[in-house]
Every structure is written in structure tokens, then in C-alpha cells.
Amino acid sequence: YDPVPLASEGLKPSATTTRREALQLYRDILKTAKHFTWKDKDGVVWRDKLVKSARKEFELAREERDPEIIARLLVGGRDALMQVSDRMLNKARKLVEEEKTGKKGNARHVYDPSKPSTSFEAQDAKFWQQNWQSRHEAWEIRNTRDK
């Protein structure tokens, strides 16, 4: 009698667990994307581009059944989200500190969330979108190779 049957075969996440993780990741992406309120060079709000990109990624991965691929997609998505969140938090802290000390030249810096105060925010949004695209491309390559 083995009290822990999964111990010998390795822990495999159930479909319910991975579905719950995927839904939570998607919700977290939506919450993070709402902070990207500035527009890109074409006049499209980054939030909309990021939400559309995330939706596309999740739709493409919807039929994936390989637990290893699903786990990789979830870990990659969570990692990208954490990196973007950390960068946004660090930038926000820097802006608050600059505003407090007035170090941004002689005039005090006033943060306007409707547009990036530096190219950093635009780079951050672009980084997030590219990260999603590169994971999608790797996923497509693997699917075409396995068929």
C-alpha cells in the first residue's frame, strides 16, 4: 500500500488546477494591463494591444493537452508578468522619489499616466508584447514539429 501514489510517478497537476492557474494568470494580466494607459506610435492604447495579445495567446493554447507544455506556458506567462510588474513598480517608485525631491531639473516633475514620461514605459510595454509573441512562436514551432 502506497499512501502517496503520486510520489513515485511525480506530481502531475490536474486539469482543474491548471485551468485555475491559467484563469488566475489571465486575470492578473488584465489587472496589470489596465495600468498601460498611454498610446503607441500608431495612437493605439497599449492596454488594448496587450489585452488583445494575451487573449490571442490563451486562445491558441486552449487545446493544448501536454502537461509539460501547459506548465511551461504558465511559468513563462507568470515570469513575464512578474518582470513587467517589477519594472513598473520600480519606475513608479523612481517617479515618486523624483517628485518628492524635485530632482528632475528645476521644475518639479508631474507624472501624467496618459502618456509615458520616458521611453521606459513604452519599452516596457513593447517588452511584454514581444515576450508573449516569442513564447507563442516557440509553441507553434513545437506543435508543427510534433505533427
N, C-alpha and C positions, 0 to 999 in steps of 0.2 A: 504494500500500500504506500503510495507516494502522496504525502499531504500537500505538496505543491507541484502539481503536474506540469506547470509551465516552466519550472526551474530547469528541467532537463532539456526542453526544446528551445528555450529562450523566450523572452517576453515578446508577445506579438500583440499590438494594440487591436482592440476590437473595432468593428465598423462604427459603432456608436461613439467610441472615444475619438477616433479620427474625424468623424463628422462634427463632433462637438468642438474639437480643436480648430478645424477648418472654419467653422462658423464664427468662433471667437476671433480668429485671426482676421477674417473678413470685416467683422465689426470694428476691430482695433484699427484696421487700415482706414475705414471710413471715418473714424474719430480723428485719426491723425491727419487725414487728407483735408478735413474741413479747415485746418489752420493754414493751408496754402491758398491764400486769398488773392494773390497778385496774378497778373496776366503774363503770358509768354509773349514772344516777339510777334506772334500772329493775333494777339488780342484774346486768346482763349484762357480762361481761368485755369490755373494749374490744378486746382481741386478737381475740376471736371475731368481733366485729362487723366489724372491719377485714378479717380474712381472708375472711369471707363476702362483703363488699362487693367486694374485689379479685377474688375468684373469679367473681362475677356480671359484673363489668366485662370480664374476659378471655373469659368465655363469650359475651357479647354481641358482642364484637369478633372472635370466632373466624372468622366467614365473610367478614370484610371483605377485599376484594381490591385496593382502590385504594391504591397505594403511598404516595400523599401523606397519606391519612387514617391509614394504619398508622404512618407516620413521625410524624405529629402526636400520635397516641395514645402512642407510645413516648416521645417527647420530653416530653410533658405528664406522663406517669406517672413518668418519671425525675426530672423537675423537682420534682414534688410529694414524691417520696420523699426527695430531697436536702434540701428545705426542712424536712421533718419531722425528718430525721436531724440537721440542723444545730441546730434548735431544741432537740431532746432533748439533744444534746451540750453546748450552752451551758447548759442548765438543770442538767445533771449537774455541770458544772464549778462552777457557782454554788453548788450544794448542798455539794459537797466543800469549797469555799472557806469557806462559812459554818460547816461542821462543824469545820474546822481552826481558824478564828479565834474561833468561838463567838459570832459577832455576832448571832445570832438571839435577841435578848432576853438574859436572864441564864442561862437553861438552854441547854445545847448542843442543837442540832437533830439529831435522829436520823432518817435517811431510811428510810422504810418503803415498799418497792417495791409492796406490795399495794394501796396507795391513793395518790392524788395528794397531794403535800404542799401544793400550792396549786392554785388553779383553772387554772393554766397548763397542766398536763398534760392536764386534761380539755378545755381549749380546743384544745390541740394535736391530740388525737385527733379532736375534732369537726371541726377544720380539714381534717384529712386525709380524713375521710369526705366532707365537703362538696365538696372538690376533686375527688374521684373522681366524685361524683354530678353535678357541673356538667359535667365532661368527657363523661360518659355522656349527659346531656341534649343537649349540643351534637351529639354523634354521632348520636343518634336524630333530631334535627331535620334534620340533613343527609341522613340516609337516607330520611326520609319526603319531603323536598323533591325528591330525585333520582328517586324512583319515579314 
